[in-house]
């Protein structure tokens, strides 16, 4: 797996968890304190996130960080 594939899979996991919580990108971006454009880039695999921000994202989604980092 290369970096591009990793970011796409991570973004897909974020989107799945966000949709499970019935949150729009705009609402979830507001909760995280980021722009909707930034969140869209994360979900589309075009934006890398720090581990700290990934943890914040997992906490905001009330999910385990492992669910976001599962790539099988």
Phi, psi and omega in degrees: 000135177258178185299318181299315179296319179300313181295322178295316180293319177298313179301320178296318178298318178299313181299316179301313181294323179295316180294323176302327180272004178058043179250138172283164175300319182297313181294317181292322177299319178298316179299319182282341183078032177234169178282155177297327178296317178300313180297320177299320178295322177298310183295333179268002177077021180256356183229130177272148178238151175285160178299323178298318180290325177297319178296316177300318180298314179298317179297318180295328178274357183054047178228164176284143179302331179300326179296329179279334184257017179272122186238019181275000000 
